[in-house]
Amino acid sequence: MPVLTRSQRKKLAAEKGKTLVADDDAHPQGRRIRVGHIARKQSKSKRKQKATTKAKPKSKRKTNSQPTPRRTRRKSVSTSSKPSDPPSPSPSSSSSNSNKRKLSDRDEKVGTPPNKRKKTKAREHLNISPSKQLAKLMDTSLHIASYDEVKDEEDEQESEEERASSSPDRNERIMELQEKLLTQELDYNLTGRDTEYKKIKKFIELRLKTGQGDSFYICGSPGTGKSATMRLITKYFSHSVIRKRYKLRKVIQLNGMSFSDPKAIYSVLYNHVFDTDKAMNPVDAKNKLEKFFVSSTEGDMFMVVIDEMDGLLGSSQQQVLYHLFGWTKRTNCRLILFGIANSIDLTDRFLPRLKQRNFEPELLIFEAYTKQQLIRIIQDRMIGYDYFEEIAIDLCATKVAKMYGDIRKCLEICRNALNLLLVKDAQIDKIGFLQMRQILATSFESPLIDIISDLPNHQKTIIVIMSVLLNERITKKNQRYVCYSKLEAFYHFMSQKHNLPKTSSREFNIIIDSLITDNIVKVLQNNYNKALATKQQQVVLLNETKLQLMVPADDIQYAVQSDETLHKLLQSNIFVPPKYLL
């Protein structure tokens, strides 16, 4: 076998490398398999060569002269001029090394093995300095933060667009709720008035069964459900089935304040009873009604409800009310009369002869609503609407219950609070604590607070003592007025007991007169004339003139909060002797 020279071996190795690269370009997917196969063959041949050299050193060339079929096939492809010449070990090793170098140079085009990729990435990561890594992390975090800010802005814009698109429907819902918060609504249960409703209903049913008329007087503070209860009662008994069952011909509802002359009620009542529009003289109408209601013949019953009955207190003799209440007590009368007013002692003060003749109507007093009852009433009205937080409703009910328990005031405050949601570009979705407190401050703000704060100490003391006495009268007798003589006597009693500044009768009279001028105190009777001289005015005040305080107790407490003595006097539970409550 001829021995190859050094230049021939280099040439042979170069031709083998070109052949392998051409094969790889033609079949890139099989490159990894061929390279691994060649490496394994070369390592196997080296091990064989070493073993043969140790055993038979002279037969080395003969052993290598027998190539494998695969290698012979590669020789025929790569060396066409000398197919029988076997490659020496050195050219094969150099060709494999050159092949590896060329493959690594062409990694970007052909592809890098997975293991090599991982090592390269790891080296690149290790080569980055700590400062560059920190800067890279900061850039990433800033990018994330800016992305979050942009996303939040987009969400806010979307929510504003949704709110703007849904604002017409939302405003309509709010206005619907405002309509449901009106006091004339009848589609709700009477919260806290079940006992009164049952008592009135039982009274009417009993009178309808016996066929004997009677009278009923309902009284209580404003906004305690008197008129609402009677509207439900009249609605129930106005049903055709109920009227037919009890032989009730008609339910008539009138308002005493709608008559300029109390006698005009006879003509209106006559038209309702006889279903006519004929103009009737009040005297003739009164005679015909009396004959019709108090006849001996049997007939259907009539129920008449007069709201604000105190509007019929026109003349000093009160003949109209005497006749109406008197008819109901006569035998075989077919009239059931209901009178509604705020004053508890209306019949005692203005109709004393009813008691003398045993014609007194049955009395029912409506107490003021409690805080829990007010909350339940508001929640019943707001079913299906979610525009108030619970704490806002609780705050409103607490404030109104402390005043007079007027449900009308409570509903009015809630309606006014909803106006905050109807404002253009409103930033709130519900009425919360702050919004309700703002509305309450506006609703109960009184200019008299500043006037009381600037008054002298003697006048402040009289106002506080009058407030204490009125609170006891309201609690025990439901009377919102106090007689002048009782107030003066109670003031002297309190000044001695609590070391308060004392005044003479003349000074006390002058102070009350100044409070009346400032509209802090109001005279309820008509026998007080501001145009009278001071002497005559003082004489009138010394009589049993009824006085009413025009400032709520909460406002008085706020106005005198700088005075510790008066402030504690309002907060403490003071015992009022019974003689000052008569």
C-alpha positions in Angstrom: 0.0 0.0 0.0 1.5 3.3 -1.0 2.4 5.7 1.7 0.7 9.2 1.3 2.8 12.2 1.6 1.9 15.1 3.9 0.5 17.2 1.1 -1.6 14.3 -0.2 -3.1 13.8 3.3 -4.1 17.5 3.6 -5.7 17.4 0.2 -7.6 14.2 1.1 -8.8 15.7 4.3 -10.0 18.9 2.5 -12.0 16.9 0.0 -13.6 14.9 2.7 -14.7 18.1 4.6 -16.3 19.5 1.4 -18.2 16.3 0.8 -19.6 16.3 4.4 -20.6 20.0 4.2 -22.4 19.3 0.8 -24.2 16.4 2.4 -25.3 18.6 5.3 -26.6 21.3 3.1 -28.6 18.8 1.1 -29.9 17.0 4.2 -29.7 19.3 7.3 -31.9 17.1 9.4 -29.6 14.2 9.2 -26.4 16.2 10.0 -26.5 15.4 13.7 -26.9 11.7 13.1 -24.0 11.5 10.7 -21.6 13.6 12.8 -22.4 11.4 15.9 -22.0 8.2 13.8 -18.6 9.3 12.4 -17.3 10.2 15.9 -18.4 6.8 17.2 -16.7 5.0 14.3 -13.5 7.0 14.8 -13.3 6.2 18.5 -14.0 2.6 17.8 -11.3 2.4 15.1 -8.8 4.1 17.5 -9.5 1.5 20.2 -9.0 -1.3 17.7 -5.8 0.2 16.4 -4.4 0.5 19.9 -5.3 -3.1 20.7 -3.8 -4.5 17.5 -0.6 -2.4 17.9 0.1 -3.9 21.3 -0.5 -7.4 20.1 1.0 -7.3 16.5 2.8 -4.1 15.9 4.0 -5.1 12.3 0.5 -5.9 11.0 -1.0 -2.5 11.6 -1.3 -1.5 8.0 -2.9 -4.8 7.1 -5.5 -4.5 9.8 -6.5 -1.0 8.6 -6.5 -2.0 5.0 -9.9 -3.7 5.4 -12.5 -0.9 5.6 -16.1 -1.3 6.5 -18.7 -1.2 3.8 -20.1 2.1 4.9 -16.6 3.8 5.0 -15.8 2.3 1.6 -19.0 3.7 0.3 -18.0 7.2 1.6 -14.5 6.8 0.0 -16.0 6.1 -3.3 -18.1 9.3 -3.1 -15.3 11.5 -1.8 -12.2 10.2 -3.7 -12.9 9.1 -7.2 -9.3 9.0 -8.4 -8.0 6.6 -5.7 -10.8 4.4 -4.4 -8.6 1.7 -3.0 -6.4 3.9 -0.8 -7.5 3.8 2.8 -7.3 7.0 4.9 -4.7 7.3 7.5 -5.6 8.0 11.1 -4.2 11.5 11.1 -6.2 12.7 8.1 -9.4 11.3 9.5 -8.9 13.0 12.9 -8.0 16.3 11.2 -11.1 16.0 8.9 -13.4 15.4 11.9 -11.9 18.4 13.8 -12.3 20.6 10.7 -15.8 19.3 10.2 -16.7 20.3 13.8 -15.2 23.7 13.4 -17.2 24.3 10.2 -20.4 23.2 11.8 -19.9 25.5 14.8 -19.3 28.4 12.4 -22.6 27.7 10.7 -24.7 27.4 13.8 -26.8 30.5 13.0 -27.9 29.1 9.7 -28.2 25.4 10.4 -29.1 25.4 14.1 -27.4 24.7 17.4 -28.0 21.5 19.4 -30.2 22.0 22.5 -27.5 21.3 25.0 -25.2 23.8 23.3 -28.0 26.4 23.3 -28.6 26.1 27.1 -24.9 26.4 27.8 -24.6 29.5 25.5 -27.5 31.2 27.3 -26.1 30.4 30.7 -22.7 31.9 29.7 -24.4 35.0 28.3 -26.3 35.3 31.6 -23.2 34.9 33.6 -21.3 37.4 31.5 -23.9 40.2 32.4 -22.6 42.5 35.2 -24.8 43.0 38.4 -25.4 46.7 37.5 -26.7 45.7 34.1 -29.0 43.1 35.6 -30.4 45.6 38.1 -30.9 48.1 35.2 -32.7 45.4 33.2 -35.0 44.6 36.2 -35.8 48.3 36.7 -36.7 48.7 33.1 -39.0 45.7 33.3 -40.7 46.9 36.5 -41.2 50.4 35.1 -42.7 48.9 32.0 -45.1 46.8 34.1 -46.0 49.9 36.2 -46.7 52.0 33.2 -48.8 49.3 31.7 -50.8 49.0 34.9 -51.4 52.8 35.0 -52.5 52.8 31.4 -54.8 49.9 32.1 -56.3 51.6 35.2 -56.9 54.8 33.1 -58.6 52.7 30.4 -60.8 51.0 33.1 -61.8 54.4 34.5 -62.6 55.7 31.1 -64.7 52.6 30.4 -66.5 52.9 33.7 -67.2 56.6 33.0 -68.5 55.7 29.6 -70.7 53.0 31.0 -72.0 55.4 33.7 -72.7 58.1 31.1 -74.5 55.6 28.9 -76.6 54.2 31.8 -77.2 57.7 33.4 -80.7 58.2 31.8 -81.9 54.9 33.1 -80.3 55.5 36.5 -81.9 58.9 36.8 -85.3 57.5 35.9 -84.9 54.9 38.6 -83.9 57.6 41.2 -86.9 59.7 40.3 -89.2 56.6 40.6 -87.8 56.1 44.1 -88.5 59.8 44.9 -92.1 59.3 43.9 -92.4 56.2 46.1 -91.1 58.3 49.1 -94.1 60.6 48.9 -96.4 60.4 51.9 -99.5 59.8 49.8 -98.4 56.3 48.8 -100.8 53.6 49.9 -99.3 50.4 48.6 -97.3 49.7 51.8 -97.9 48.1 55.1 -98.6 50.4 58.0 -95.5 49.8 60.1 -96.1 50.3 63.8 -99.8 51.1 63.4 -101.2 47.6 63.4 -102.9 48.0 66.8 -104.5 51.3 65.8 -105.7 49.9 62.5 -107.3 46.8 64.1 -109.0 49.0 66.8 -110.6 51.3 64.3 -111.7 48.5 62.0 -113.3 46.6 64.9 -115.1 49.8 66.0 -116.6 50.3 62.5 -117.6 46.6 62.0 -119.4 46.6 65.4 -121.3 49.7 64.6 -122.3 48.4 61.1 -123.5 45.2 62.5 -125.7 46.9 65.2 -126.9 49.6 62.8 -126.2 52.3 65.4 -124.0 55.3 64.6 -121.2 56.6 66.8 -118.2 59.0 66.7 -114.5 58.5 67.0 -111.7 61.1 67.5 -108.1 60.4 66.4 -105.3 62.7 67.5 -101.6 62.8 67.7 -98.5 64.6 66.6 -98.0 65.5 62.9 -96.6 62.7 60.8 -97.6 59.9 63.1 -99.8 58.0 60.5 -103.2 59.2 61.5 -104.4 60.2 58.0 -102.6 57.2 56.3 -104.3 54.8 58.6 -107.7 56.2 57.9 -107.0 56.2 54.2 -106.4 52.4 54.4 -109.5 52.0 56.5 -111.7 53.9 54.0 -110.1 52.0 51.1 -111.1 48.7 52.7 -114.7 49.7 53.5 -115.2 51.4 50.1 -114.9 48.0 48.4 -118.3 47.0 46.9 -118.2 43.5 48.5 -117.6 45.0 52.0 -120.2 47.6 51.6 -122.7 45.1 50.5 -121.9 42.8 53.4 -122.3 45.5 56.0 -125.0 47.6 54.3 -122.7 50.5 54.0 -124.0 52.9 51.3 -121.1 55.3 51.1 -117.8 56.4 52.6 -117.3 60.2 52.5 -113.9 62.0 53.1 -113.7 65.7 53.8 -111.0 68.2 55.0 -111.9 70.8 57.7 -109.3 73.2 56.4 -111.0 73.5 53.0 -114.0 75.4 54.4 -113.7 79.1 54.9 -117.0 79.0 56.9 -117.6 75.9 59.1 -121.3 75.9 58.2 -120.4 75.3 54.6 -119.7 71.7 55.5 -123.5 71.0 55.6 -123.9 71.9 51.9 -121.0 69.8 50.8 -122.0 66.8 52.9 -125.6 67.1 51.6 -124.3 66.8 48.0 -122.2 63.8 48.8 -125.0 62.0 50.6 -127.7 62.6 48.0 -125.4 62.5 44.9 -126.4 65.9 43.7 -124.7 69.1 42.6 -127.6 71.3 43.7 -126.5 74.4 45.6 -128.1 74.1 49.0 -128.4 76.7 51.8 -126.3 75.5 54.8 -129.3 75.8 57.2 -131.6 73.9 54.9 -128.9 71.3 54.2 -128.3 70.9 58.0 -132.0 70.3 58.7 -132.4 67.7 55.9 -129.2 65.9 56.9 -130.4 65.7 60.5 -133.8 64.3 59.4 -132.1 61.8 57.1 -129.5 60.5 59.6 -131.7 60.4 62.7 -134.8 58.8 61.1 -136.7 55.9 62.7 -136.8 53.9 59.5 -134.1 51.4 58.8 -131.6 52.1 56.1 -128.0 51.8 55.0 -125.2 53.3 57.0 -122.9 56.3 56.1 -119.3 56.8 57.2 -117.9 60.4 57.2 -114.2 61.1 57.8 -113.2 64.7 58.5 -109.5 65.3 58.5 -108.0 68.4 60.2 -111.2 68.8 62.1 -109.8 71.8 64.0 -110.4 73.8 60.9 -114.1 73.8 61.8 -113.4 75.7 65.1 -114.7 79.0 63.7 -117.1 80.5 66.2 -116.9 80.6 70.0 -120.0 78.4 70.3 -118.7 75.6 67.9 -122.2 74.8 66.9 -121.1 72.8 63.8 -119.1 70.3 65.8 -121.7 70.0 68.5 -124.3 69.1 65.9 -122.1 66.5 64.1 -121.0 64.7 67.2 -124.5 65.0 68.8 -126.2 63.3 65.8 -124.1 60.2 66.2 -125.2 59.6 69.8 -128.9 59.7 69.0 -130.9 56.5 68.7 -131.2 54.8 65.3 -128.6 57.2 63.9 -127.1 56.0 60.6 -123.9 58.1 60.7 -120.5 57.0 61.8 -118.3 60.1 62.2 -114.5 60.2 62.4 -112.6 63.3 63.3 -108.8 63.7 62.9 -106.7 66.5 64.4 -103.4 67.0 66.2 -104.7 68.4 69.4 -105.4 65.9 72.1 -107.7 68.0 74.2 -109.8 69.5 71.4 -113.1 68.1 72.7 -112.2 69.0 76.3 -111.3 72.6 75.5 -113.7 73.5 72.8 -116.5 71.0 73.2 -117.0 70.8 77.0 -120.8 70.2 76.7 -120.2 66.8 74.9 -118.9 65.5 78.2 -121.8 67.0 80.2 -124.3 65.3 77.9 -122.3 62.1 77.7 -121.8 62.6 74.0 -118.0 62.3 74.1 -116.4 60.4 71.1 -114.1 57.5 71.5 -110.5 58.7 71.7 -107.4 57.2 70.1 -103.9 58.8 70.4 -101.2 58.0 67.9 -97.8 58.0 69.5 -94.7 59.3 67.7 -92.8 56.8 65.6 -89.7 55.3 67.1 -86.3 55.0 65.5 -86.8 51.3 64.5 -90.2 52.0 63.1 -88.9 54.9 60.9 -86.1 52.6 59.6 -88.6 49.9 58.7 -90.9 52.3 56.9 -88.0 53.7 54.8 -86.7 50.2 54.0 -90.2 49.1 52.9 -90.4 52.1 50.5 -86.9 51.3 49.1 -87.4 47.7 48.2 -85.8 47.0 44.8 -83.6 50.2 45.0 -80.1 50.3 46.3 -79.2 54.0 46.6 -78.8 54.4 50.4 -76.3 52.8 52.7 -77.6 51.4 56.0 -75.7 53.9 58.1 -77.3 56.8 56.2 -80.8 55.5 56.9 -79.9 54.9 60.5 -78.6 58.5 60.9 -81.7 60.0 59.3 -84.1 57.9 61.5 -82.1 58.8 64.7 -82.3 62.5 64.0 -86.0 62.5 63.2 -86.9 60.3 66.1 -85.2 62.7 68.5 -87.3 65.6 67.1 -91.0 64.5 67.0 -91.0 61.2 65.1 -92.5 62.8 62.0 -92.4 60.2 59.2 -93.1 63.0 56.6 -90.0 64.8 57.6 -88.0 61.6 57.3 -89.3 60.8 53.8 -88.6 64.4 52.8 -85.0 64.2 53.9 -84.5 61.0 51.9 -86.0 62.6 48.8 -83.7 65.6 49.1 -80.7 63.3 49.5 -81.5 61.6 46.3 -81.1 64.9 44.5 -77.3 64.6 45.1 -77.3 61.6 42.8 -79.1 63.5 40.0 -76.5 66.2 39.8 -74.5 66.1 36.6 -71.0 64.5 37.0 -72.0 63.1 40.4 -69.0 61.3 42.0 -71.1 59.0 44.3 -73.2 56.0 43.6 -75.0 55.8 47.0 -76.0 58.2 49.8 -73.6 57.5 52.6 -73.0 58.9 56.1 -71.3 62.2 54.9 -74.0 63.0 52.3 -76.8 62.3 54.8 -75.2 64.4 57.5 -74.9 67.3 54.9 -78.6 67.0 54.1 -79.6 66.8 57.8 -77.6 70.0 58.5 -79.4 71.8 55.7 -82.8 70.5 56.7 -82.6 71.3 60.4 -80.5 74.4 60.2 -82.2 77.2 62.0 -81.3 80.9 62.0 -82.6 81.1 65.6 -79.5 79.2 66.8 -77.3 82.2 66.3 -79.9 84.5 67.9 -80.1 82.3 71.0 -76.3 82.1 71.2 -76.0 85.9 71.4 -78.8 86.4 74.0 -78.0 87.5 77.6 -77.7 84.8 80.2 -81.1 85.4 81.8 -82.9 84.9 78.4 -80.9 81.8 77.7 -81.8 80.4 81.1 -85.6 81.0 80.6 -85.4 79.3 77.2 -83.7 76.2 78.6 -86.1 75.9 81.5 -89.1 76.3 79.1 -87.6 73.5 76.9 -87.2 71.2 80.0 -90.9 71.8 81.0 -92.2 71.3 77.5 -90.4 68.0 77.1 -92.1 66.7 80.2 -95.5 67.9 79.0 -95.0 66.3 75.6 -93.9 63.0 77.1 -96.6 62.7 79.7 -99.5 64.7 78.2 -98.5 65.2 74.6 -99.0 68.9 75.0 -96.6 71.2 73.1 -97.5 74.4 74.9 -97.2 75.7 78.5 -99.2 78.4 80.3 -97.4 81.6 81.2 -98.2 81.3 84.9 -96.9 77.7 85.0 -93.7 78.7 83.2 -93.0 81.5 85.6 -93.6 79.4 88.7 -91.4 76.6 87.3 -88.6 79.1 86.6 -88.6 80.4 90.2 -88.6 76.8 91.4 -85.6 75.9 89.2 -83.6 79.1 90.0 -83.8 78.2 93.8 -83.0 74.6 93.3 -80.0 74.9 90.9 -78.8 78.4 91.9 -79.7 80.0 88.6 -80.1 83.8 88.1 -83.3 85.1 89.6 -85.6 87.6 88.1 -88.7 89.6 89.3 -92.1 89.1 87.8 -91.8 92.3 85.8 -88.4 91.3 84.4 -89.7 87.8 83.5 -92.6 89.4 81.6 -90.3 91.7 79.6 -88.0 88.7 78.8 -90.9 86.6 77.5 -92.1 89.6 75.4 -88.7 90.0 73.8 -88.6 86.2 73.0 -92.0 86.6 71.3 -90.7 89.5 69.3 -87.7 87.4 68.1 -90.1 84.5 67.1 -88.4 82.2 69.6 -91.7 81.9 71.6 -95.1 81.9 70.0 -98.5 82.7 71.5 -101.2 80.2 70.6 -104.2 82.1 71.7 -105.7 85.0 69.8 -106.0 87.3 72.8 -102.5 88.5 72.4 -102.1 91.6 70.3 -98.6 93.0 69.5 -100.0 96.4 68.9 -101.2 96.8 72.5 -99.4 99.0 75.0 -96.8 97.4 77.3 -99.1 97.5 80.3 -102.0 95.8 78.6 -99.6 93.4 77.0 -98.2 92.4 80.4 -101.7 91.8 81.8 -102.5 89.5 78.9 -99.3 87.5 79.5 -100.1 87.2 83.2 -103.2 85.3 82.4 -103.4 81.6 81.2 -101.8 82.5 77.9 -100.5 79.4 76.1 -96.9 79.7 74.9 -95.1 77.4 72.4 -91.3 77.2 71.9 -90.4 77.5 68.2 -86.9 76.0 68.5 -86.2 72.2 68.9 -84.5 70.9 71.9 -81.4 69.8 69.9 -80.9 73.3 68.5 -81.2 74.9 71.9 -78.6 72.4 73.3 -76.3 73.3 70.4 -76.8 77.1 71.0 -76.0 76.9 74.7 -73.1 74.4 74.5 -70.6 77.0 75.5 -72.4 77.4 78.9 -71.6 74.3 80.9 -74.4 74.9 83.5 -77.2 75.2 80.9 -75.7 72.4 78.7 -75.7 70.0 81.7 -79.2 71.1 82.6 -80.6 70.0 79.3 -78.7 66.7 79.3 -79.8 65.6 82.9 -83.1 64.1 83.7 -84.8 66.7 85.8 -87.8 65.9 87.9 -90.7 68.2 87.3 -93.3 68.3 90.0 -96.8 67.3 88.9 -98.3 70.7 89.8 -96.4 72.3 86.9 -97.8 69.8 84.4 -101.4 70.5 85.0 
